[in-house]
């Protein structure tokens, strides 16, 4: 009794077949994409899943997933990775708020001699006090993670912004008078107190 396929056949147009053939011969496309194109082309030509798996030196489930994606969403869907949910967020908004609160306060309030935080010092303080303050997810806080949190809040705890303020509105006038007076009296002072050259 001949083998009966459980899955339906993958019907590709002439244009799609040419596209898949070009992909299988490509040396610039990602390896996973080339491998999937080879699997799809083989299945479209009538090869069994087992023979495709043997030829591609992979397992049946991988070939089956690729073909199922093509049957449900088309060959372009099968060629790319599906989006994944990713790792769940570990650092909560409360954790970030505590970090920002620390960054906005002075280290001297926590027993340090410095007047402003360095990134390394703030990260170390966070790691040491995270559990007692109820933020266990911050026990492995590094400089890069801390930098990301502070950058998101537009805080630069390790920098101090300086500004110049002109306090005397008549400063330039007074400076000009001092320069004029010194220019007038400098030759007379040089005559009274001659310089000694050695």
SVG drawing of the C-alpha trace seen along z (x, -y; Angstrom):
<svg xmlns="http://www.w3.org/2000/svg" viewBox="-4 -107 76 109">
<polyline fill="none" stroke="black" stroke-width="0.4" points="0.0,0.0 1.6,-3.3 2.3,-6.0 -0.4,-8.6 0.5,-12.2 -1.4,-13.6 -0.7,-17.2 -2.0,-18.8 0.4,-19.5 2.2,-22.8 1.3,-24.5 3.8,-27.1 3.6,-29.3 6.3,-29.3 7.5,-32.7 7.6,-31.4 9.5,-28.2 12.1,-30.4 12.4,-32.6 12.9,-29.5 15.5,-28.2 17.4,-31.5 17.3,-31.4 18.8,-27.9 21.7,-29.0 22.3,-32.2 25.5,-32.8 24.5,-36.1 21.1,-35.2 21.0,-33.8 21.6,-30.1 18.3,-29.4 16.4,-31.1 18.3,-29.1 17.6,-25.9 13.9,-26.6 13.7,-27.4 15.3,-24.1 12.8,-22.3 9.8,-24.1 11.1,-23.4 11.6,-19.7 8.1,-19.4 6.5,-21.2 8.3,-18.8 6.7,-15.8 9.5,-14.7 8.5,-13.2 9.3,-14.9 11.6,-12.2 13.7,-12.3 13.9,-16.2 15.0,-15.8 17.7,-13.3 18.9,-15.4 19.1,-18.6 20.6,-16.7 17.9,-17.9 14.9,-16.4 11.3,-15.9 9.7,-18.4 11.7,-21.2 10.7,-20.3 7.1,-19.9 7.0,-23.3 8.4,-25.0 5.9,-23.2 3.0,-24.0 3.9,-27.7 3.9,-27.6 0.6,-25.9 -1.1,-28.3 0.6,-31.6 2.4,-31.2 6.1,-30.7 7.1,-34.2 5.8,-33.5 7.6,-30.2 10.9,-31.7 11.2,-34.1 11.1,-33.6 7.8,-34.2 7.8,-36.9 8.3,-35.6 6.9,-36.8 10.4,-37.4 11.5,-37.3 9.0,-38.9 9.9,-42.2 11.6,-41.7 12.2,-45.2 8.9,-46.8 7.9,-50.5 8.3,-50.6 11.9,-49.4 12.6,-52.1 11.0,-54.7 13.3,-53.7 16.3,-53.9 15.4,-57.3 14.7,-58.5 18.2,-57.3 19.8,-59.0 18.1,-62.3 19.4,-62.3 22.9,-63.0 25.2,-60.1 26.1,-61.9 22.5,-61.2 23.4,-57.5 26.7,-57.8 29.0,-58.3 31.7,-61.0 30.9,-62.0 28.5,-64.8 27.3,-63.2 26.9,-59.6 29.1,-57.8 27.3,-55.1 29.4,-52.4 28.8,-53.6 25.1,-54.0 24.8,-50.5 26.7,-49.0 24.5,-50.8 21.4,-49.5 22.7,-45.9 23.5,-46.1 20.2,-47.6 17.7,-46.2 16.4,-43.3 16.0,-45.3 14.1,-48.0 11.8,-45.4 13.3,-45.4 14.8,-41.9 14.9,-42.1 17.6,-44.8 20.2,-42.6 22.1,-42.1 21.9,-45.7 24.8,-46.6 26.1,-49.8 24.4,-49.3 21.0,-48.5 21.3,-51.5 22.3,-53.7 19.2,-52.5 16.8,-53.3 18.3,-56.8 18.4,-57.5 14.7,-56.7 14.0,-59.3 16.6,-61.7 18.7,-61.8 22.5,-62.0 23.4,-61.4 27.1,-61.4 27.1,-64.8 26.5,-68.3 25.2,-71.0 27.0,-74.4 25.9,-77.7 27.5,-81.2 25.7,-84.2 26.8,-87.8 26.3,-89.2 27.6,-92.8 25.8,-94.7 28.7,-97.2 31.4,-94.6 32.7,-95.4 32.8,-99.2 34.8,-98.6 37.1,-96.2 37.8,-98.7 38.6,-101.4 41.0,-99.1 42.8,-98.3 43.1,-102.0 44.5,-102.9 47.0,-100.0 48.1,-101.1 48.7,-104.6 50.5,-103.8 52.5,-100.7 55.4,-102.8 55.6,-104.9 55.6,-101.9 58.3,-100.3 60.4,-103.6 60.0,-103.5 60.6,-99.8 63.1,-98.9 63.2,-95.2 66.3,-93.3 67.6,-91.0 70.0,-88.2"/>
</svg>
